[in-house]
Amino acid sequence: MSRMVAIRDAYGKALKELGSVNERIVVLEADVGASTKSVLFGEAYPERYFNTGISELNMVNMSAGLALEGFIPYVNTFAAFMATRALDPVVSLIGYDHLNVRLCGTYCGLSDSYDGASHQAITDIAAMRAIPGMTVISTADETETKKAVFALADFNGPAYLRLSRAPAPVIYGEEMKFEIGKGVILKEGGDISIIAAGTVLHYALAAAQLLEQEGIHATVVDMHTVIPIDRELIVSCAKKTGAILTVEEHSIHGGLGSAVAEVVAEECPVPVSIIGAVDYAESGDLNVLMERYGYDAKSIASRARNLIK
């Protein structure tokens, strides 16, 4: 069993480390610093840390001003609130003016499981990827989270970083090459392609192992950047395997699956099936919810078999 690390913990540590090497980094949070772990940056660099209170809209407004003054703001709240309460200035300021702001939405997907549908974020990718010029990244483990945090410091333009609350197995070693806009092939196979983003990636890998025992060989791709998406890799997968299954802790509308289907429809039409949320979830244990809503390895393997048929 791989070492388990909560994505929010990995994020907080990476943000603190980034602050030590880049003095232009400033951090804003909407009274959830202890939850998002952005408080680790605040404890180390209080002069560059701003708690705006429960005022997500004003927080994003402030980040726009800081970006215009040459700072690189990392803006923190729950993903559910970043894509709803804060969306006005995200669109009208950050997006419209293509400002250098990092919108960091934690507790994405179902990971805030016990707080129910009001805090579970299943529409945030759709909201963010519709904004012209926005980059959307969804990280899968501790290593990828750290690399994304650092890569965004050198990136030019607005970006949304989607972060889970939940512990996830560490998939990557430090040698992992993270490049914004480029997917990562984790396993090669010729029968079906499974493309995932976020912490559900480890379920996709486990599903591929189950399929392997039946003689079904799957390609598994970590599509950490949902937009701009790696079109070349998607077309390659479509041509090689003839079928694509996407997996995301997000609505089946407007997320990773939609982005992949758009590329496939334009470039190389093959059957595409999307595993994701079709409705709001109830409160409960995250592992129970993941199984109930078809994100676990057995469910992914089953969908893969049906798609191949």
Disulfide bonds with the S-S distance in Angstrom:
none
